[in-house]
């Protein structure tokens, strides 16, 4: 699954709640299964927020040499998708093969309903082919691409917990708090926001300029909307673009009030504008 580079970047770059790969502790006790070619290393998945959609990972350790690994997942109330290159299932990141005692992860695209709370039980259905001993050599990774994937089939069902955190605190967080512009060159700046709750529709941003600063919004409107949508996605950054013409200001730093209005509420923040 190395072709999912975009997925790997998403896993590394999104918020810690959603996609940071957890550190791998020692394997805990798991319910006995008829087949145990793969073991789920961490039975608690990364926490998500109500209304959030994003990639999460499940880390696996091979108990024996396996290939043609395929994993599907279900969870009541959740919508689960898979990487584009596998479509109807997910497989391991490095390849669809894993040598005994080695670890790799599978990725899931999970959508949590806006009204969800508590924890969700995720059921993994895992299938693979068990390799005869000696075909996969951990000290020679290239061997993994050379052997024939032949052997007895294995199947197992494993469960995990996906915590759904409460949407406490501010409904939206202003991520961009400082920008720098050249005095003689008007420029568009991006002011990023991140929603912590779903449903912040008709999201519009205005900035109060000091005397000497000219501000414009896209489409000659009186406020700026978000780049991606009319409402920010939960736990994802989106931005509003504002044009600053600082030719009437002296060089220095100015504190500009920022206001975001949305259905049912609003946010008041501040932007430090440095003019050079």
C-alpha positions, 0 to 999 in steps of 0.5 A: 500500500505504499501508493497511499502517500497522501494517506501517510501524509494525512496520518502524520499531519492532522490533529493528534486526536485523530491520526497520530500513530500511537506508541506501541506498548507490549501486547496485551491479552486478547480473546483467543481466536481459532486463527491468530496469524495477526494480532492487533497491537493496540485495541484502543484506536485513536479518539475522534470527535462527534461530526469528525471524518478522517483517517485512523490507523490500526497497528498489527503484529504478525504471529507467523509469515502471512501474505495477501492480507485484507482487512475490513471493518464495521462499527454501529453508527459509523461510516468506514471507508478504505484507501483508493488503491484497495477500494473495498478493503484495507491492507498493510502500509508497506505491502500486503505481506508481513513476516513473523514478529514484524509490525505494520498498520492498516488505515481506515477513513472513519466518519462519526455522526454529529450526535455520537458519544461514548465509545464505538466497537469496531469489528475487524474481519481479517483474511490472509494466506499463511506462508510455509516457513522460510519464504519471508526473510526479515533480514532481506526485505526484497524477498517479500516481493519475490515469493509466491503467495501460496499456503493455507488461508487464514481468517479471524475476527478482532474487535477494538474500541474507538473512543468518541470524545465530547465536544467541550470548549470553544466551537472553533479555534483560530489557528492563524494568529500572526501574519507579515506583509510588505508595506508596498505590496498588497497581499492576500493572507490566509486566516485558518480556523479549526472547528471542534463541533459540527454544524458551523454553517455560513461561516464568514470572517471579517477583520477590523483594520486600523486607519491606513490599512485597506482590506478587501474580501474575495468577490468584493464582498463584505466578508470572507468565506472558507476556501473548502466549504461553507462550514469547517470540517471538525478537526480540520483546518480551513482558511478565509482569504483577506487582502491587505494593502498596508501602504498607508501604515508605518512599519511595525506590528498591529493588533487586528480584531478578527470576527467569525460568524456562523449559524448559532454563534461566533468567534472573536479573536485577534491577528498580529499584523507585522508590516515590513 
